[in-house]
Structures are given as C-alpha cells and as structure tokens.
Amino acid sequence: MGKDMGDYIKHSDYYPTFVILQPTSFCNISCEYCYLPQTERNKRKIMDEKILIATAKLVLSSKNLGDHISFVWHAGEPLTLPIEFYEKSFEIIKSLNKFNLKIYHRIQTNGTLINSSWINLFKKWDISVGISIDPPKFVHDKYRTDRGGNGTFDKVVKSIELLNKENYPFHVITTLTPEALNYPEEIWKFYEENDIKNVSLNPVSIDGFNKTISLSSSVAYNKFRLFIYKLLKLREQSRKQIFFRWEDMERLIIENGSQTIRDASQPLKIITIDSEGNISTFTPDLATEYHDKYNNFIFGNILNINSLEIIFDNPKFKEIKKDIDTGITMCKNTCDYFSVCGGGDPAIKLWENKTFASTETSECRLSIKSRTDGLLDYLETLPLK
C-alpha cells in the first residue's frame, strides 16, 4: 500500500505492472460462474487499433515504470479474434517501446480454439499461455459449456495435448466449485497424466456477474483445507513435481515473517482497458460493474487523456481508494493472516460486504486462510531440516 493518507497521493508510488487488454468481450462458451455479464459476452466489439496505440503510448511513456511490463489479453475469449489481430498488435506495442522495457505478452484462454497456427504465434512472440480447465470432466462440463449447452472438457484436453506435443509451456487455472473439493485424487491424476506443471487453484466466489456459485460455508473451509493437504501429499508421493502458483510465496511468508501487498489494492498496478478504451484500475473484475454508491469504476477513456496519472485527480477514484485503504487497515488490525493476504480482494469485499471498507470474505476464508492452513498442515508432516 502507498504512503498516502486522505486526499494526497504520491504518484511515484504507483506504476503499471499488468495492463489487462480486452481485445473483445465476446466469448464462444458460457461459463456459469463467469464474472462478465452475458450482455458483454455476446458483444462482437473488437478493440480498435487507435485504442491500442493510445494505450501503448501512454503506458510505455510513463516515467514511473519498472524494468518490465505485462500485457494480458483477457476478459472475453481472446482467441475468437484472428491471429492477424495479434501480429499487428504486438508489432505496434514493440514499435512504441521507447525505453526498451522487457515486455511480456500473456493470453488467458478457455482452451477450446488452440491449434498449430496459434502455437506458432505463441512461439514467435514467447507468449505466456494460461488455460482454464476444471477437472474432472463431469465437474468441468457442468459449469463450462459451449453456447449450445455442451461440455467443453474434451476440446480443452485436445489443446493441452497439442501444446505438450509441441513442447510449448503453459499454465492451468482451475476454478474450484463445490463438487471439485470431493475429488483431489482425480484432479491430481489429471494434472499428472496430462503433464501439467504449473497450476493456479482458485476457489469460486461471489464476484461481478456471478452472484450464486461460491464456497462460503464452514464445511467448505474444512474441505478446502483438507483438499490442499491431500494435493500436496499426492505430489510428495509422485514423480511429477507440479508447481502450485501460490505455494512458494506463502511458504516464504510463513518462514520469514515477510508480508505481501496485493496489486489489486494498488492503483495503476493493474490497469484494465476494455475494447472501447475505457480505463479502470485495481482488480479487472470491477471494469464492467455498476454500484449504487460509485456508479461505475471507469476513470476515463484512453483516447481522451494525455497521462494515466490523471485518474488520481478523479473525485470518484479518490473516494474508492480511500475506502479500499480503510479496508486494508481494518484487515491489518484484526486478521492473523494479513501477512499472507495483504488485505483481501477489494472487488469481492464490495460484492459480499457491500463496501470496500470491510474485512473478511469467503475468498479470504478459502484462498487465504484455509489454503494457508492446509499448507501448514502439510509442512508439519515434513521432517525437520
């Protein structure tokens, strides 16, 4: 969290590390727990070249950048656009990189459309690829269907097989629905058999358009804790060393007493530019949402500003940041897990607690508390060094 209190904001404390670009909000499938509203997922709007140019110019000319930045193509299904769109987009960004930053391109996809042509693009531009899949098959196909109601699991598996055949690295995001917690052995077996090396496990939560599917009960807390423990034990017994993307960070915090601050709580760390050029910050989940108190979470349009830092002068932004900071302080003063969590996800606080200025959510209980307790349970079984 920055040093500012009240209305004063020290701009140099904040600089972009992730730019979420929504090339289109359209999606070719219909996930039941998606945070985007169906109206957005139906739109065929494509990000105009002038929006991309304006974004790259403003972001890459900022004086407060680090030595690298990630452009994340997400918030819709990016692979529904032609390969040529990305070839041109990547060239534009490269041409505007006047400070010679290390630029990473990341694509988060539902995995149903990958073919050899897409893999050639990934190779050419060294793209980090994330694939969403929720094993086992019957769990995935319950929540992640195509627009005709048919399961998409087999299509995603074919894409994974093709990536493995081409020896192209990727990571997997698994959204854990209530049913999934009953099947740690089956989930581990799927990862193992499909040579998956890098996994994010995200418990489903109330977020954005999804208002119904969550793991919010005390029973879910204990089940998720046991689920994490079992996965770590299964890995210990396996020849496959699958990396869980949260584990090293949490282990470091537990062993060294350090703490983390979430990018999602810091302005400009994550910038979201939607397909029409509207700018949002903090977590990308806010970009399409409406709230009675704040109206929306748009702080301008990329075509109408000459500096990203101009959002700091926006009265609505100041109010939102003040409320987020209040919530972080409340968490710091009341929660034993603050060093691991950093104050929670502000969007989920808003949806569950009706205000940013609040503390615990189901996401905290599961993604932080239960998961950390499961890791601690596992660490306690290891021999002392």
Phi and psi in degrees as a GROMACS rama.xvg file:
@    title "Ramachandran Plot"
@    xaxis  label "Phi"
@    yaxis  label "Psi"
@TYPE xy
-71.4131  174.298  GLY-2
-82.899  -10.0266  LYS-3
-71.1722  148.238  ASP-4
-132.756  139.194  MET-5
72.5325  -137  GLY-6
-83.7076  -19.0358  ASP-7
-77.4122  129.988  TYR-8
-129.261  121.347  ILE-9
-85.197  103.708  LYS-10
-58.2318  -34.9651  HIS-11
-68.7222  -12.39  SER-12
-70.9701  -16.0661  ASP-13
-127.011  132.835  TYR-14
-153.136  152.942  TYR-15
-69.8722  136.95  PRO-16
-117.282  -28.2864  THR-17
-128.797  128.834  PHE-18
-113.599  108.828  VAL-19
-83.3278  115.975  ILE-20
-107.797  125.855  LEU-21
-99.2502  91.9455  GLN-22
-63.5288  -30.9529  PRO-23
-159.201  147.68  THR-24
-89.3679  -6.94111  SER-25
-65.4311  142.148  PHE-26
-134.178  140.165  CYS-27
-84.1412  -6.51775  ASN-28
-124.219  178.326  ILE-29
-135.862  83.733  SER-30
-75.7678  133.64  CYS-31
-67.0051  -28.0971  GLU-32
-103.115  14.5684  TYR-33
-61.0537  140.249  CYS-34
-81.5716  -13.9186  TYR-35
-83.8202  137.939  LEU-36
-66.1928  152.113  PRO-37
-59.0668  -34.8236  GLN-38
-59.5845  -37.778  THR-39
-69.4021  -41.1082  GLU-40
-69.828  -14.8244  ARG-41
-89.9119  -15.9642  ASN-42
-70.8371  141.468  LYS-43
-101.315  14.6371  ARG-44
-60.9402  134.677  LYS-45
-117.05  136.394  ILE-46
-57.6813  125.8  MET-47
-73.5172  148.304  ASP-48
-57.1048  -35.7582  GLU-49
-66.3795  -30.0349  LYS-50
-68.7453  -43.1706  ILE-51
-63.2102  -44.1197  LEU-52
-61.5361  -46.4997  ILE-53
-61.9418  -40.2378  ALA-54
-62.9355  -50.3728  THR-55
-62.2802  -40.4945  ALA-56
-61.6371  -48.1024  LYS-57
-68.7592  -44.1923  LEU-58
-68.0281  -46.9374  VAL-59
-80.1856  -7.30686  LEU-60
-102.006  -0.303533  SER-61
-63.7034  139.031  SER-62
-80.0238  -7.94187  LYS-63
-107.066  23.0323  ASN-64
-79.966  156.584  LEU-65
-83.2473  -149.687  GLY-66
-98.399  1.2672  ASP-67
-153.606  164.119  HIS-68
-153.921  147.072  ILE-69
-112.469  130.747  SER-70
-101.64  117.944  PHE-71
-108.755  117.336  VAL-72
-94.3856  110.313  TRP-73
-161.856  -175.011  HIS-74
70.1875  57.0321  ALA-75
139.193  -175.796  GLY-76
-102.144  103.902  GLU-77
-62.1182  -27.2502  PRO-78
-80.4685  2.39384  LEU-79
-77.2411  -12.3979  THR-80
-90.592  157.341  LEU-81
-70.2145  153.967  PRO-82
-56.1752  -36.0856  ILE-83
-59.5215  -31.3828  GLU-84
-59.527  -43.4818  PHE-85
-75.3184  -37.5709  TYR-86
-55.4948  -47.0339  GLU-87
-68.9562  -41.9349  LYS-88
-63.5306  -44.2889  SER-89
-65.0742  -37.8837  PHE-90
-65.1375  -40.1329  GLU-91
-61.2905  -48.4588  ILE-92
-62.2372  -42.5081  ILE-93
-60.0703  -41.5813  LYS-94
-69.3196  -22.7837  SER-95
-99.715  8.12021  LEU-96
-85.5467  71.1674  ASN-97
-72.3763  -20.8065  LYS-98
-95.0758  5.73118  PHE-99
53.7075  44.4568  ASN-100
-67.7163  155.504  LEU-101
-75.841  117.753  LYS-102
-106.857  127.635  ILE-103
-110.746  134.679  TYR-104
-107.498  132.788  HIS-105
-128.287  134.61  ARG-106
-121.217  125.742  ILE-107
-105.667  118.154  GLN-108
-128.005  154.861  THR-109
-77.8058  -6.38763  ASN-110
80.5292  8.61417  GLY-111
-89.7834  -11.6799  THR-112
-117.681  2.9926  LEU-113
-69.0723  133.431  ILE-114
-140.905  -175.416  ASN-115
-63.6377  -31.8122  SER-116
-66.2388  -41.5417  SER-117
-64.3804  -40.9385  TRP-118
-63.9371  -35.6341  ILE-119
-61.5186  -40.1725  ASN-120
-64.2111  -44.4513  LEU-121
-56.2728  -44.5471  PHE-122
-65.045  -44.7386  LYS-123
-60.0174  -39.2128  LYS-124
-108.247  8.32875  TRP-125
51.7741  53.2005  ASP-126
-83.6541  133.872  ILE-127
-79.351  124.203  SER-128
-113.193  125.111  VAL-129
-112.063  134.019  GLY-130
-119.566  132.813  ILE-131
-92.2648  122.893  SER-132
-153.618  138.048  ILE-133
-121.686  71.6459  ASP-134
-64.563  158.596  PRO-135
-75.24  174.033  PRO-136
-54.0844  -45.2673  LYS-137
-69.1943  -26.7456  PHE-138
-73.7681  -48.3564  VAL-139
-55.3921  -48.894  HIS-140
-72.1162  -13.4528  ASP-141
-73.3249  -37.7745  LYS-142
-107.148  -24.1466  TYR-143
-117.841  85.0538  ARG-144
-110.254  162.319  THR-145
-78.8404  -177.484  ASP-146
-71.7199  -8.78617  ARG-147
-98.4654  3.73869  GLY-148
88.4463  6.76837  GLY-149
-90.5374  144.005  ASN-150
-63.3509  150.952  GLY-151
-111.766  2.95476  THR-152
-55.926  -48.2295  PHE-153
-63.5628  -36.0664  ASP-154
-65.4047  -40.3455  LYS-155
-67.6336  -40.3012  VAL-156
-61.1804  -40.1601  VAL-157
-61.3593  -38.4777  LYS-158
-65.2537  -41.6617  SER-159
-63.1639  -42.2806  ILE-160
-61.802  -38.4178  GLU-161
-68.4623  -42.0961  LEU-162
-62.4041  -41.7599  LEU-163
-65.7364  -39.8979  ASN-164
-61.0121  -38.1794  LYS-165
-84.5297  0.572672  GLU-166
56.9749  39.7036  ASN-167
-103.642  124.707  TYR-168
-69.1359  149.971  PRO-169
-156.83  164.634  PHE-170
-122.362  163.106  HIS-171
-118.779  137.145  VAL-172
-109.088  121.475  ILE-173
-111.081  118.665  THR-174
-87.2543  121.414  THR-175
-90.6889  107.854  LEU-176
-89.1428  169.657  THR-177
-53.2588  -39.388  PRO-178
-65.4525  -35.6911  GLU-179
-61.1956  -30.5633  ALA-180
-65.5154  -14.1242  LEU-181
-82.9892  -4.79033  ASN-182
-131.694  51.6853  TYR-183
-62.7173  -37.4248  PRO-184
-65.1735  -43.4729  GLU-185
-67.2822  -38.4482  GLU-186
-66.2303  -45.2451  ILE-187
-60.8505  -43.8306  TRP-188
-59.231  -40.2825  LYS-189
-62.1859  -47.9935  PHE-190
-58.3853  -44.0114  TYR-191
-64.9544  -48.4585  GLU-192
-70.0481  -25.0892  GLU-193
-102.277  14.3814  ASN-194
54.0739  42.5114  ASP-195
-87.6332  127.01  ILE-196
-110.026  -14.9091  LYS-197
-142.905  118.548  ASN-198
-133.951  135.915  VAL-199
-106.995  130.501  SER-200
-109.252  113.875  LEU-201
-118.39  106.364  ASN-202
-61.1454  134.11  PRO-203
-64.9634  141.695  VAL-204
-143.988  163.217  SER-205
-64.2829  118.762  ILE-206
-162.393  121.362  ASP-207
60.2693  -124.375  GLY-208
-71.7618  -27.9497  PHE-209
-75.8044  109.798  ASN-210
-115.535  3.99522  LYS-211
-126.117  -35.3059  THR-212
-95.3206  116.361  ILE-213
-156.372  168.98  SER-214
-113.881  84.167  LEU-215
-113.381  -5.79854  SER-216
-89.0386  164.95  SER-217
-64.8726  -30.651  SER-218
-63.0905  -41.9506  VAL-219
-62.6987  -38.0637  ALA-220
-57.2168  -51.2016  TYR-221
-67.8354  -37.2566  ASN-222
-66.7065  -39.8448  LYS-223
-69.0539  -39.3706  PHE-224
-58.4476  -46.2168  ARG-225
-67.1941  -37.1613  LEU-226
-59.0293  -47.1294  PHE-227
-62.7517  -45.2428  ILE-228
-57.8344  -46.3572  TYR-229
-64.4663  -41.043  LYS-230
-60.8736  -42.6965  LEU-231
-66.6765  -36.7034  LEU-232
-68.5166  -38.6008  LYS-233
-63.119  -39.2482  LEU-234
-64.4281  -40.233  ARG-235
-58.8081  -34.887  GLU-236
-87.2805  -3.21178  GLN-237
-105.072  160.281  SER-238
-81.0785  -17.0428  ARG-239
-87.031  130.106  LYS-240
-106.361  84.1314  GLN-241
-82.1759  132.545  ILE-242
-93.0577  120.955  PHE-243
-90.1678  124.202  PHE-244
-68.4499  -14.7583  ARG-245
-94.656  -18.2236  TRP-246
-67.7802  -47.4918  GLU-247
-62.8311  -39.7649  ASP-248
-62.7465  -47.0444  MET-249
-68.0994  -37.741  GLU-250
-62.942  -41.8508  ARG-251
-61.5338  -43.8494  LEU-252
-64.5858  -44.2464  ILE-253
-63.2176  -43.4817  ILE-254
-80.5238  -29.7959  GLU-255
-110.318  -4.38849  ASN-256
71.3729  15.7004  GLY-257
-79.8741  -179.025  SER-258
-143.541  162.525  GLN-259
-117.135  149.892  THR-260
-119.416  129.193  ILE-261
-73.1884  135.577  ARG-262
-58.7105  -34.0617  ASP-263
-66.0671  -13.3912  ALA-264
-99.4067  -1.20825  SER-265
-114.127  125.474  GLN-266
-62.9019  141.079  PRO-267
72.518  -12.9173  LEU-268
-60.0661  -44.5728  LYS-269
-117.59  123.073  ILE-270
-114.057  133.726  ILE-271
-112.61  126.549  THR-272
-116.837  114.787  ILE-273
-81.1801  179.095  ASP-274
-66.4244  -13.3654  SER-275
-104.221  4.13121  GLU-276
92.4221  3.19822  GLY-277
-71.3575  141.359  ASN-278
-106.288  131.554  ILE-279
-134.245  164.429  SER-280
-143.11  -170.44  THR-281
63.2537  -138.687  PHE-282
-76.5813  141.547  THR-283
-64.209  -18.2241  PRO-284
-62.0546  -21.6988  ASP-285
-77.8895  -18.4579  LEU-286
-59.9324  -30.1306  ALA-287
-109.288  10.2154  THR-288
-98.2047  158.557  GLU-289
-122.055  143.167  TYR-290
-141.042  142.246  HIS-291
-58.2382  -39.468  ASP-292
-76.8213  -43.1976  LYS-293
-102.991  -5.07228  TYR-294
68.8535  -98.362  ASN-295
-122.054  -173.817  ASN-296
-120.105  33.6816  PHE-297
-96.7616  130.67  ILE-298
-115.441  25.0723  PHE-299
134.166  -178.611  GLY-300
-124.861  138.361  ASN-301
-59.7282  -23.8917  ILE-302
-81.5652  -10.7046  LEU-303
-117.678  11.6054  ASN-304
-128.52  160.02  ILE-305
-115.31  4.79253  ASN-306
-160.48  137.12  SER-307
-65.0444  -30.7658  LEU-308
-66.1132  -10.893  GLU-309
-62.6647  -22.4784  ILE-310
-64.3995  -24.2748  ILE-311
-63.701  -20.5476  PHE-312
-91.09  -2.95788  ASP-313
-75.4783  120.529  ASN-314
-56.7965  -38.4772  PRO-315
-65.2901  -41.7432  LYS-316
-59.1723  -45.0667  PHE-317
-59.7253  -40.9253  LYS-318
-66.3018  -42.8167  GLU-319
-64.1324  -46.0449  ILE-320
-62.6903  -41.1035  LYS-321
-59.961  -42.9319  LYS-322
-67.9475  -40.166  ASP-323
-62.562  -45.3026  ILE-324
-62.1977  -38.0697  ASP-325
-61.8043  -43.6023  THR-326
-62.5149  -40.1581  GLY-327
-63.6697  -43.6424  ILE-328
-62.0686  -40.7357  THR-329
-60.9585  -43.6463  MET-330
-62.966  -44.8377  CYS-331
-59.5796  -36.3587  LYS-332
-83.692  -12.5277  ASN-333
-126.809  -13.4465  THR-334
-115.532  128.462  CYS-335
-70.7606  -13.6591  ASP-336
-101.161  10.5797  TYR-337
-57.7255  -36.7542  PHE-338
-62.9498  -29.6151  SER-339
-83.9608  -34.0805  VAL-340
-93.5071  -42.6403  CYS-341
76.7536  13.0509  GLY-342
110.996  4.47321  GLY-343
83.4233  167.551  GLY-344
-83.2721  118.095  ASP-345
-62.9159  -34.9338  PRO-346
-64.7162  -42.6711  ALA-347
-70.0405  -35.0315  ILE-348
-56.804  -44.5847  LYS-349
-63.7711  -45.5408  LEU-350
-68.7141  -41.9705  TRP-351
-83.025  -42.212  GLU-352
-102.645  -2.8323  ASN-353
70.5793  8.12638  LYS-354
-158.892  146.564  THR-355
-66.6618  -33.0568  PHE-356
-80.1991  68.9829  ALA-357
-153.349  -179.252  SER-358
-119.607  -110.714  THR-359
-64.4291  142.277  GLU-360
-131.546  172.23  THR-361
-63.1995  -31.9836  SER-362
-63.9076  -41.2383  GLU-363
-61.1023  -47.8374  CYS-364
-62.1899  -35.2181  ARG-365
-96.034  -60.5679  LEU-366
-66.1562  -21.9269  SER-367
-113.054  -66.4041  ILE-368
-66.3915  -54.3659  LYS-369
-64.8588  -42.6821  SER-370
-63.3733  -43.6917  ARG-371
-63.6966  -41.571  THR-372
-64.438  -37.5672  ASP-373
-63.5966  -40.5708  GLY-374
-64.9255  -43.1962  LEU-375
-62.7208  -41.3796  LEU-376
-56.1992  -42.7943  ASP-377
-68.818  -45.9586  TYR-378
-59.5984  -32.3602  LEU-379
-70.1416  -15.8549  GLU-380
-87.4862  -10.6051  THR-381
-81.8858  147.137  LEU-382
-66.7881  147.295  PRO-383
-67.0358  140.738  LEU-384
